[in-house]
């Protein structure tokens, strides 16, 4: 197959094909409607917590206020208004505004033997943690669904249509959850999201248990080299290559060989799709072309996240046969992967591997820093060009 022809032929087709093109397992059955319990008194919360502690799986959804601007110009973060916890046969809708102490629920969410289900875990985890509710063990069903069906088909509403043939009413999504008393329609709306999260979990468990297990929260704790972990958490303010160069100078990283070895080990041991995708981006930014043979098998990874990340990595690393490897993914069932392959084939060109010459930081007397690149001075460079190209690149990275 001619690679240029294949990219032109399939590029337009990939652009025109929308959504998930693979097969979907049979629809599941909705569970019987359970009892909905409004909880706004401490004794009711204690009783609810006792019942929740007996369940192996608890689906949780949160409703919270949106951030508001203060008169001084500072903004306040979201405030937890309702917490809905669904188990088989029951859904407890807890008034988190009236109940100032949610302590009884800690025995539920902090118990590693109880699996918590969330759909889009980030915001819910944050507002719960602000109230002292730190979740020990959870599955993020949104991330799981994205890994199988793609980003554009992973919302709760989209997944319920696919899995159960249910159309979820989202008309009250941006309503004011601080009003009291809440109308019965709003209580029912809030409860339904948690109940449907539980129902979706049972369908995913039946057909995509492998994806659920990959996204288990304990996989977020998989060990990697100490210097890599902050990059996987997104907590390093500097560009990767600058941060690594500084770490080498300070001695926390031995040399370039250790960088490559540690990244390879992480690539082989990480299982959480999000963390592996971030690692691939880091490998790309460090120009670790020698790891391309270990990235290539991820083009056939079970999750769409990893396949798309591998496409981007191989393309940006300038791997010689990248187009030949990527072209088949123009027919991937997941739109995210097809789009990544189309972009890679359209814009990537073979290029020589870039030397691993990362910026070396120097601290000036005034406390500011400057960077030079590699270990040679302009007079030592064989081409006589010096490091002007790198300086220009670093200035752009630093916004200068």
C-alpha positions as CSV (number, residue, x, y, z in Angstrom):
1,X,0.0,0.0,0.0
2,X,1.3,3.5,-0.9
3,X,1.4,5.4,2.4
4,X,0.8,8.8,0.7
5,X,-2.2,7.4,-1.2
6,X,-3.6,5.8,1.9
7,X,-3.4,9.0,3.9
8,X,-5.2,10.9,1.1
9,X,-7.8,8.2,0.5
10,X,-8.7,7.5,4.1
11,X,-8.1,11.0,5.5
12,X,-11.3,12.4,4.0
13,X,-13.2,9.3,5.1
14,X,-11.9,9.6,8.6
15,X,-12.9,13.2,8.7
16,X,-16.5,12.4,7.5
17,X,-17.1,9.4,9.8
18,X,-18.5,10.6,13.2
19,X,-18.9,8.9,16.5
20,X,-18.2,5.3,17.4
21,X,-18.3,2.9,14.5
22,X,-17.8,-0.4,16.3
23,X,-20.3,-2.9,17.6
24,X,-22.2,-2.4,20.8
25,X,-23.3,-5.3,23.1
26,X,-27.0,-5.8,23.7
27,X,-28.8,-3.3,25.8
28,X,-29.3,-4.1,29.4
29,X,-32.5,-4.0,31.5
30,X,-33.3,-1.1,33.9
31,X,-33.3,-2.3,37.5
32,X,-36.6,-1.9,39.4
33,X,-37.2,1.5,40.7
34,X,-36.0,1.8,44.3
35,X,-37.0,4.0,47.2
36,X,-35.8,7.5,47.3
37,X,-35.0,8.9,50.7
38,X,-34.6,12.6,51.5
39,X,-32.0,13.2,54.3
40,X,-31.7,16.5,56.1
41,X,-31.4,15.6,59.8
42,X,-28.5,14.1,61.7
43,X,-30.4,11.0,62.8
44,X,-31.6,10.4,59.3
45,X,-28.0,10.6,58.1
46,X,-26.8,8.1,60.7
47,X,-29.5,5.6,59.6
48,X,-28.7,6.1,55.9
49,X,-24.9,5.6,56.6
50,X,-25.7,2.3,58.4
51,X,-27.6,1.0,55.4
52,X,-24.9,2.2,52.9
53,X,-22.1,0.5,54.9
54,X,-23.7,-2.9,54.1
55,X,-23.6,-2.4,50.3
56,X,-20.5,-3.5,48.3
57,X,-21.1,-0.9,45.6
58,X,-22.3,2.7,46.0
59,X,-23.0,5.1,43.1
60,X,-22.5,8.8,44.0
61,X,-23.4,12.0,42.3
62,X,-23.1,15.5,43.6
63,X,-24.9,18.7,42.9
64,X,-23.0,21.9,43.8
65,X,-23.2,25.6,43.4
66,X,-21.1,27.2,40.7
67,X,-18.2,29.5,41.6
68,X,-19.3,33.1,42.3
69,X,-17.3,36.3,42.1
70,X,-16.9,38.2,45.4
71,X,-17.1,42.0,45.5
72,X,-13.3,42.1,46.0
73,X,-12.8,40.3,42.7
74,X,-11.9,37.0,44.2
75,X,-14.0,33.9,43.3
76,X,-15.4,31.3,45.6
77,X,-15.2,27.7,44.6
78,X,-18.1,25.3,44.1
79,X,-20.1,24.5,47.3
80,X,-21.6,21.0,47.8
81,X,-25.4,21.3,47.9
82,X,-26.6,17.7,47.5
83,X,-25.0,14.3,47.7
84,X,-26.9,11.4,46.1
85,X,-25.8,7.8,47.0
86,X,-27.5,5.0,45.2
87,X,-27.4,1.3,46.1
88,X,-29.7,-1.6,45.0
89,X,-33.2,-0.6,46.1
90,X,-32.4,2.8,47.6
91,X,-31.2,6.2,46.8
92,X,-30.4,8.6,49.6
93,X,-30.5,12.3,48.6
94,X,-28.6,14.2,51.3
95,X,-29.0,17.9,52.0
96,X,-25.3,18.9,52.3
97,X,-26.3,22.5,53.0
98,X,-28.5,21.8,56.0
99,X,-26.2,19.1,57.4
100,X,-23.0,20.7,58.4
101,X,-21.4,17.5,59.5
102,X,-21.2,14.6,57.0
103,X,-19.0,12.5,59.3
104,X,-21.2,9.4,59.2
105,X,-20.5,9.1,55.5
106,X,-16.8,8.8,55.9
107,X,-17.2,5.2,57.1
108,X,-18.7,4.5,53.6
109,X,-16.5,6.4,51.2
110,X,-13.2,5.8,53.1
111,X,-13.8,2.0,53.3
112,X,-11.6,0.3,50.6
113,X,-13.9,-2.7,50.6
114,X,-16.8,-0.5,49.3
115,X,-16.5,0.4,45.6
116,X,-17.7,3.9,44.8
117,X,-18.9,4.7,41.4
118,X,-18.6,8.2,39.9
119,X,-19.3,9.5,36.4
120,X,-16.7,12.2,35.8
121,X,-14.9,11.9,39.1
122,X,-12.8,15.1,39.2
123,X,-15.3,17.8,40.4
124,X,-17.2,15.4,42.6
125,X,-14.1,14.2,44.4
126,X,-13.0,17.8,45.0
127,X,-16.2,19.1,46.5
128,X,-16.5,15.9,48.6
129,X,-13.0,16.2,49.9
130,X,-13.7,19.8,51.0
131,X,-16.3,18.3,53.3
132,X,-13.9,15.7,54.6
133,X,-15.2,12.9,52.4
134,X,-12.1,11.3,50.8
135,X,-12.9,8.3,48.6
136,X,-10.7,5.3,49.0
137,X,-11.7,3.1,46.1
138,X,-13.6,4.2,43.0
139,X,-14.3,3.6,39.3
140,X,-14.8,6.6,37.0
141,X,-17.4,5.4,34.5
142,X,-16.9,8.4,32.3
143,X,-13.2,7.6,31.8
144,X,-14.1,4.0,31.3
145,X,-16.7,4.8,28.7
146,X,-14.3,7.2,26.9
147,X,-11.6,4.4,26.7
148,X,-14.1,2.2,24.9
149,X,-16.3,4.5,22.8
150,X,-14.4,7.8,22.6
151,X,-14.6,11.2,24.2
152,X,-17.8,12.4,22.3
153,X,-19.8,9.4,23.4
154,X,-18.8,9.1,27.0
155,X,-21.3,11.4,28.7
156,X,-23.9,9.8,31.0
157,X,-26.7,10.7,28.7
158,X,-25.0,9.2,25.7
159,X,-24.0,6.0,27.5
160,X,-27.5,5.5,28.9
161,X,-28.9,5.6,25.4
162,X,-26.3,3.1,24.2
163,X,-26.4,0.7,27.2
164,X,-30.0,0.9,28.3
165,X,-32.0,2.7,25.7
166,X,-32.8,5.5,28.2
167,X,-33.0,9.2,27.4
168,X,-31.8,11.1,30.4
169,X,-33.4,14.5,31.1
170,X,-30.7,17.1,31.7
171,X,-33.0,20.1,31.7
172,X,-32.3,20.9,35.4
173,X,-28.5,20.5,35.2
174,X,-27.8,24.2,35.8
175,X,-30.6,24.9,38.2
176,X,-30.1,26.6,41.6
177,X,-29.5,23.7,44.1
178,X,-29.3,26.1,47.0
179,X,-33.0,26.9,47.1
180,X,-35.0,25.3,49.9
181,X,-37.3,23.5,50.0
182,X,-36.4,21.7,46.8
183,X,-39.3,20.9,44.6
184,X,-40.0,17.1,44.3
185,X,-39.1,17.2,40.6
186,X,-35.6,18.5,41.5
187,X,-35.1,15.8,44.2
188,X,-36.1,13.1,41.7
189,X,-33.8,14.6,39.0
190,X,-30.9,14.5,41.4
191,X,-31.6,10.9,42.5
192,X,-31.9,9.7,39.0
193,X,-28.3,10.5,38.0
194,X,-27.0,8.3,40.9
195,X,-29.4,5.6,40.1
196,X,-28.5,5.6,36.4
197,X,-24.8,5.6,37.3
198,X,-25.4,2.4,39.2
199,X,-27.4,0.8,36.3
200,X,-24.7,1.8,33.8
201,X,-22.0,0.2,36.0
202,X,-23.8,-3.2,35.8
203,X,-23.9,-3.0,32.0
204,X,-20.2,-2.0,31.8
205,X,-19.3,-4.7,34.3
206,X,-21.0,-7.3,32.2
207,X,-19.4,-6.3,28.9
208,X,-16.3,-4.2,29.6
209,X,-15.0,-5.4,33.0
210,X,-11.5,-5.1,31.7
211,X,-11.9,-1.4,31.1
212,X,-13.4,-0.8,34.5
213,X,-10.4,-2.6,36.1
214,X,-7.9,-0.5,34.1
215,X,-9.5,2.7,35.5
216,X,-9.7,1.6,39.1
217,X,-8.4,4.3,41.4
218,X,-5.7,2.1,42.9
219,X,-4.0,2.1,39.5
220,X,-3.4,5.8,40.0
221,X,-0.9,4.8,42.6
222,X,1.3,2.6,40.5
223,X,4.9,3.3,41.3
224,X,7.2,5.0,38.8
225,X,10.6,6.7,39.2
226,X,10.2,9.6,41.7
227,X,11.1,12.2,39.1
228,X,8.4,11.0,36.7
229,X,5.4,11.1,39.1
230,X,5.0,14.9,39.2
231,X,4.7,14.9,35.4
232,X,2.0,12.3,35.5
233,X,0.1,14.4,38.1
234,X,0.6,17.5,36.0
235,X,2.2,19.4,38.8
236,X,5.4,20.6,37.1
237,X,5.2,24.2,36.0
238,X,8.3,24.0,33.7
239,X,8.4,22.4,30.2
240,X,9.4,18.8,30.6
241,X,12.8,19.1,28.9
242,X,13.8,22.1,31.0
243,X,12.7,20.5,34.3
244,X,14.7,17.3,33.4
245,X,17.7,19.3,32.4
246,X,17.7,21.1,35.8
247,X,17.2,17.8,37.6
248,X,20.3,16.4,35.9
249,X,22.3,19.4,36.8
250,X,21.2,19.2,40.5
251,X,21.9,15.5,40.6
252,X,18.4,14.2,41.3
253,X,18.6,12.5,37.8
254,X,21.9,10.9,37.0
255,X,22.0,11.4,33.2
256,X,20.2,11.0,30.0
257,X,20.5,7.3,30.1
258,X,18.6,7.2,33.4
259,X,15.8,9.3,31.9
260,X,15.4,6.8,29.0
261,X,15.6,3.8,31.3
262,X,13.1,5.1,33.8
263,X,10.6,6.1,31.1
264,X,10.9,2.7,29.5
265,X,10.2,1.0,32.9
266,X,7.2,3.2,33.4
267,X,5.9,2.5,29.9
268,X,6.1,-1.2,30.6
269,X,4.5,-1.2,34.1
270,X,1.8,1.5,34.0
271,X,-1.7,0.3,33.4
272,X,-4.0,3.3,34.0
273,X,-4.8,4.8,30.5
274,X,-4.6,8.4,31.6
275,X,-1.2,8.0,33.3
276,X,0.2,6.1,30.3
277,X,-1.1,8.7,27.9
278,X,0.7,11.5,29.9
279,X,3.8,9.4,30.0
280,X,3.7,9.1,26.2
281,X,3.4,12.9,25.9
282,X,6.4,13.3,28.2
283,X,8.5,10.8,26.2
284,X,7.6,12.8,23.0
285,X,8.6,16.1,24.6
286,X,11.9,14.6,25.6
287,X,12.5,13.3,22.1
288,X,13.2,9.7,23.3
289,X,13.1,8.3,19.8
290,X,14.8,5.1,21.1
291,X,11.6,4.1,22.9
292,X,9.6,4.1,19.6
293,X,9.7,0.2,19.4
294,X,8.1,0.0,22.8
295,X,5.4,2.6,21.9
296,X,4.4,0.9,18.6
297,X,2.5,-2.0,20.3
298,X,0.2,0.6,22.0
299,X,-1.3,1.2,18.5
300,X,-3.1,-2.0,19.3
301,X,-3.9,-1.2,22.9
302,X,-7.4,-2.1,24.1
303,X,-8.2,1.5,25.1
304,X,-8.8,4.4,22.7
305,X,-6.8,6.7,25.0
306,X,-3.6,4.7,24.5
307,X,-4.1,4.2,20.8
308,X,-4.5,7.9,20.1
309,X,-1.6,8.8,22.4
310,X,0.6,6.3,20.6
311,X,-0.3,7.7,17.3
312,X,0.6,11.2,18.4
313,X,3.8,10.1,20.0
314,X,5.1,8.1,17.0
315,X,4.2,11.0,14.6
316,X,5.9,13.7,16.7
317,X,9.0,11.6,17.3
318,X,9.5,11.5,13.5
319,X,9.7,7.7,13.4
320,X,10.7,6.6,9.9
321,X,7.9,4.2,9.2
322,X,5.3,6.1,11.3
323,X,2.9,6.6,8.4
324,X,2.9,2.9,7.6
325,X,2.1,2.0,11.2
326,X,-0.5,4.7,11.7
327,X,-2.5,4.4,8.5
328,X,-4.6,1.4,9.6
329,X,-5.9,3.4,12.5
330,X,-7.8,5.6,10.1
331,X,-10.4,2.8,10.3
332,X,-10.4,2.6,14.1
333,X,-13.9,2.3,15.5
334,X,-13.3,5.3,17.9
335,X,-13.5,8.8,16.4
336,X,-10.7,10.1,18.7
337,X,-8.2,7.6,17.3
338,X,-9.3,8.2,13.7
339,X,-8.9,11.9,14.1
340,X,-5.4,11.5,15.7
341,X,-4.3,9.3,12.8
342,X,-5.7,11.7,10.2
343,X,-3.8,14.6,11.7
344,X,-0.6,12.6,12.0
345,X,-0.7,11.4,8.4
346,X,-1.5,14.9,7.1
347,X,1.1,16.8,9.0
348,X,3.9,14.5,10.0
349,X,7.0,14.2,7.8
350,X,10.0,11.9,8.2
351,X,12.8,13.7,9.9
352,X,16.1,12.9,11.5
353,X,16.0,12.0,15.2
354,X,16.8,15.0,17.3
355,X,19.8,14.8,19.5
356,X,19.1,14.6,23.2
357,X,20.4,18.0,24.0
358,X,18.2,19.5,26.7
359,X,18.5,23.0,28.0
360,X,20.9,23.3,31.0
361,X,19.8,26.0,33.4
362,X,22.2,28.6,34.9
363,X,21.2,30.9,37.7
364,X,22.4,34.5,37.4
365,X,23.5,36.7,40.2
366,X,20.1,38.5,40.3
367,X,18.3,35.2,40.8
368,X,16.9,34.8,37.3
369,X,17.8,31.8,35.1
370,X,19.1,31.4,31.6
371,X,19.5,28.2,29.6
372,X,22.1,27.0,27.2
373,X,21.7,23.8,25.2
374,X,23.9,20.7,25.2
375,X,27.4,20.5,26.4
376,X,29.2,22.3,23.5
377,X,29.8,25.9,22.9
378,X,29.2,27.5,19.5
379,X,32.9,27.2,18.7
380,X,32.8,23.5,19.4
381,X,29.8,22.8,17.2
382,X,30.8,21.1,14.0
383,X,28.3,23.0,11.9
384,X,29.3,26.4,13.3
385,X,25.7,27.2,13.9
386,X,25.8,27.4,17.7
387,X,22.6,26.9,19.6
388,X,20.6,29.8,18.2
389,X,17.8,27.4,17.1
390,X,17.5,26.0,20.6
391,X,17.5,29.5,22.1
392,X,14.6,30.5,19.9
393,X,12.7,27.4,20.9
394,X,13.3,28.0,24.6
395,X,12.2,31.6,24.2
396,X,9.0,30.5,22.7
397,X,8.5,27.9,25.4
398,X,9.0,30.6,28.1
399,X,6.7,33.1,26.4
400,X,9.5,35.5,25.6
